[in-house]
Amino acid sequence: MSDYAGVNDTSISADGVDVHIKKRVVKVVKVIKKTVIKKAVAAMEPVTMPVTSSDTALVSSPPIRDESPNGYIATMDDMSKKAMAIAREHLESSFNLEKSNGYLDYINAK
């Protein structure tokens, strides 16, 4: 019989240690390992390396935005393109994409 109150003989492993205690010890060890690893990673200092001229070629600049009317139309969704086509039909010669609010907002947004 086990030395622990309420623990029956079926919970004793072959080496005589309570299975529940083994499981608890394993959980505690896992938690300790995670904590130690987290502290070690947090304590690591960032490595800085000198920048060479060849490294600057690897760093890409942000893509250049096409501010032409064609670039603006390329960014439109289908509904906006349909609305523009309707406006062009109704306004005919009065329609000017470069003076439209959407195009002006597109140009001013940076």
C-alpha positions as CSV (number, residue, x, y, z in Angstrom):
1,M,0.0,0.0,0.0
2,S,1.1,3.5,-0.7
3,D,2.4,5.9,2.0
4,Y,0.0,8.6,0.6
5,A,-3.5,8.8,1.9
6,G,-6.1,8.2,-0.8
7,V,-3.7,6.8,-3.3
8,N,-4.2,3.2,-4.3
9,D,-1.6,0.7,-5.4
10,T,-2.5,1.1,-9.1
11,S,-0.9,4.5,-9.1
12,I,2.5,3.2,-8.1
13,S,5.0,2.7,-11.0
14,A,7.4,-0.2,-11.4
15,D,10.2,1.8,-9.6
16,G,8.0,2.4,-6.6
17,V,7.3,6.1,-7.2
18,D,3.8,7.5,-7.3
19,V,2.8,8.2,-11.0
20,H,1.0,11.4,-10.0
21,I,4.1,12.7,-8.4
22,K,6.1,11.8,-11.5
23,K,3.7,13.7,-13.7
24,R,3.8,16.8,-11.4
25,V,7.6,16.7,-11.3
26,V,7.7,16.6,-15.1
27,K,5.4,19.6,-15.4
28,V,7.5,21.6,-12.9
29,V,10.7,20.7,-14.8
30,K,9.1,21.9,-18.1
31,V,8.0,25.2,-16.5
32,I,11.5,25.7,-15.1
33,K,13.1,25.0,-18.5
34,K,10.8,27.5,-20.2
35,T,11.5,30.2,-17.6
36,V,15.3,29.6,-17.9
37,I,15.1,29.8,-21.7
38,K,13.0,33.0,-21.6
39,K,15.4,34.7,-19.2
40,A,18.4,33.6,-21.3
41,V,16.9,35.0,-24.5
42,A,15.9,38.2,-22.7
43,A,19.4,38.7,-21.4
44,M,21.0,38.3,-24.8
45,E,22.5,41.5,-26.2
46,P,21.6,42.4,-29.8
47,V,24.5,41.9,-32.2
48,T,25.4,44.9,-34.3
49,M,27.5,44.6,-37.4
50,P,29.1,47.3,-39.4
51,V,27.3,48.4,-42.5
52,T,29.2,48.1,-45.7
53,S,28.4,49.6,-49.1
54,S,27.3,46.2,-50.4
55,D,24.8,45.9,-47.5
56,T,23.1,49.2,-48.6
57,A,22.3,47.7,-52.0
58,L,20.4,44.8,-50.3
59,V,18.1,47.2,-48.4
60,S,15.3,48.1,-50.7
61,S,13.7,51.4,-50.7
62,P,9.9,51.7,-50.6
63,P,8.3,51.3,-54.0
64,I,7.9,54.5,-55.9
65,R,4.2,55.3,-56.2
66,D,3.0,56.2,-59.7
67,E,1.3,59.5,-59.3
68,S,0.1,59.6,-62.9
69,P,-3.6,59.2,-63.7
70,N,-2.9,55.7,-64.9
71,G,-1.3,54.9,-61.5
72,Y,-4.3,56.2,-59.7
73,I,-6.7,54.1,-61.9
74,A,-4.5,51.0,-61.2
75,T,-5.2,51.4,-57.5
76,M,-9.0,51.7,-57.9
77,D,-11.3,48.8,-57.1
78,D,-13.9,47.7,-59.6
79,M,-16.7,49.8,-58.1
80,S,-14.6,52.9,-58.3
81,K,-13.7,52.2,-61.9
82,K,-17.4,51.8,-62.8
83,A,-18.3,55.0,-61.0
84,M,-15.5,56.8,-63.0
85,A,-16.9,55.3,-66.2
86,I,-20.4,56.6,-65.4
87,A,-19.1,60.0,-64.5
88,R,-17.1,60.1,-67.8
89,E,-20.3,59.2,-69.7
90,H,-22.5,61.8,-68.0
91,L,-20.1,64.7,-67.8
92,E,-18.5,64.0,-71.2
93,S,-16.1,66.9,-72.0
94,S,-16.5,68.3,-68.5
95,F,-14.9,65.2,-66.9
96,N,-11.3,65.8,-65.8
97,L,-9.7,63.0,-63.8
98,E,-6.8,65.3,-62.7
99,K,-9.3,67.6,-61.0
100,S,-11.4,64.9,-59.3
101,N,-11.4,64.7,-55.5
102,G,-10.2,61.1,-55.5
103,Y,-7.2,61.8,-57.7
104,L,-6.3,64.9,-55.6
105,D,-6.5,62.9,-52.4
106,Y,-4.3,60.2,-54.0
107,I,-1.7,62.7,-55.0
108,N,-1.7,64.4,-51.5
109,A,-1.6,61.2,-49.5
110,K,2.0,60.2,-48.9
